[in-house]
């Protein structure tokens, strides 16, 4: 028997989520940037990579809503394409962390106290000792800077995050009566983890996923800022900030708008995570009922 969230409960949780001001506001802000990212595949006001030196350093106007940079490129168009890059990097890197980290965490919980558990946890500690930026530098030294290598670096750093979360949450469930009943019924550790443990920790994984998504946006911006992320001519928010640092006195809008995009996206995702945490917290649910 699985104690996962039933469809009716999911609809109730979804409705409760949008009743949360934090979640609703965060969802609205995040949706704007996701929509801009998808829209950039088919339309932008200007070609985000086209150089127009005669239009360089133009202030925001009706022609260029966010102004132009030192090469005459439209900043609004660059932010739209940069949203596509940042969201893709963050989304895939979180996917890597979930796909690799959750099974490892469930395996460690199923083998708690064994050599397998010890090896997985010590490997997690080893990865935690190397920040995503350092991992990116190591990967770049071998394969060169690119968005793919940024995804790999951030994804590797996400693996121990989800492994620790999955293991800790699973350990609290392995002593439950329905898990013991499943073991008596002859179910193995893999089947129990898939049918009973995973559905019951999914809420924690979703909340952590939104948090890691926001951290992925920041990490991608940081890697792009130091030249280890997406390479020119592909626009990225971090690269736009790096280009703006020498032009801040002449054209502050070059730093203002990409910086605001990063802040608002991260804020929106964090608000969504806070709202989801409130919804999934049993104590808060009981206090509202």
C-alpha positions, 0 to 999 in steps of 0.5 A, spaced: 500 500 500 502 506 498 501 513 502 502 517 496 498 523 495 491 522 491 489 525 485 483 529 490 489 531 495 493 533 489 487 538 487 486 540 494 494 542 495 494 545 488 488 550 490 491 551 497 498 553 494 495 558 490 491 561 496 498 562 499 500 569 497 508 567 497 506 561 492 502 565 488 506 571 487 512 567 486 509 563 481 507 569 477 514 572 477 517 566 475 512 565 470 513 571 466 521 569 465 519 562 463 514 565 458 519 570 456 524 564 455 519 560 451 517 566 447 524 568 445 525 561 441 520 564 436 520 572 437 525 577 440 524 585 439 531 585 435 536 580 434 539 578 440 546 577 437 546 583 432 551 588 432 549 595 431 555 600 433 551 606 431 546 604 437 551 603 442 549 605 449 542 608 448 538 609 454 532 605 455 526 608 450 520 606 446 525 603 441 529 599 446 525 598 452 531 596 456 536 600 452 542 597 448 549 595 450 556 597 448 555 593 442 549 596 440 545 590 442 538 590 444 538 589 452 531 586 452 532 581 447 538 579 450 535 578 457 529 574 453 534 569 450 539 569 457 532 567 460 532 561 456 539 559 457 539 560 465 533 556 466 535 551 461 542 550 465 538 550 472 533 546 470 537 540 467 542 541 473 536 540 478 534 534 473 541 531 474 541 532 481 534 528 482 536 523 477 542 521 481 541 523 488 535 521 490 536 513 488 543 514 491 539 517 498 534 511 497 539 506 496 543 508 502 537 509 507 535 501 505 542 499 507 543 504 513 549 502 517 552 498 512 558 499 507 554 501 502 551 507 506 557 509 509 561 509 502 555 513 499 555 518 505 562 519 504 562 520 497 557 526 498 561 529 503 567 529 498 563 532 493 560 538 498 568 539 499 568 542 492 563 548 490 560 548 483 565 554 481 571 549 483 568 543 479 566 548 473 574 550 473 576 543 473 571 541 468 573 547 464 580 546 464 579 539 461 573 540 456 573 548 455 568 553 457 561 552 455 553 551 458 554 544 457 560 544 462 556 549 467 550 544 467 555 538 469 558 542 474 552 544 477 548 538 476 554 534 480 553 539 486 546 538 486 547 530 487 549 530 494 543 535 496 538 530 494 541 524 496 542 527 503 535 529 503 532 523 500 536 518 505 534 523 511 527 523 509 527 515 507 530 513 514 524 516 518 519 512 514 523 505 514 520 504 521 513 505 519 508 499 520 506 499 513 513 499 511 514 493 516 508 490 513 511 491 506 517 487 508 513 481 511 509 481 504 516 479 501 517 486 498 524 487 496 528 494 498 528 497 491 520 495 490 519 498 497 523 504 496 519 505 489 512 504 491 512 506 498 518 511 500 518 515 494 511 517 494 511 519 501 518 524 500 516 527 493 513 533 497 520 534 500 523 533 493 519 538 490 520 544 495 528 542 495 527 542 487 525 549 487 530 552 492 536 548 488 532 551 481 533 558 484 541 556 486 542 554 479 540 560 476 545 564 481 550 559 479 549 559 472 550 567 473 556 566 477 559 561 472 557 566 466 560 572 469 567 569 470 567 566 463 565 559 464 558 558 462 555 560 455 560 563 451 559 569 446 555 570 442 549 566 446 547 572 451 547 570 458 545 574 464 552 573 468 556 575 461 551 581 461 553 583 468 561 582 466 560 586 460 557 592 464 562 592 470 566 597 465 561 601 463 557 602 469 558 609 470 556 611 462 550 606 462 548 603 468 542 600 465 547 595 462 547 592 469 541 594 472 536 590 468 540 583 467 541 584 475 534 585 476 532 579 472 537 575 476 534 577 483 527 577 480 527 570 478 531 567 484 526 571 488 520 568 485 523 561 485 524 562 493 517 565 494 514 558 490 519 554 495 516 558 501 509 557 499 510 550 498 513 548 504 507 552 508 502 547 504 506 541 505 508 542 512 503 538 516 503 542 522 501 548 518 496 544 515 493 542 521 493 550 524 489 552 518 484 546 518 
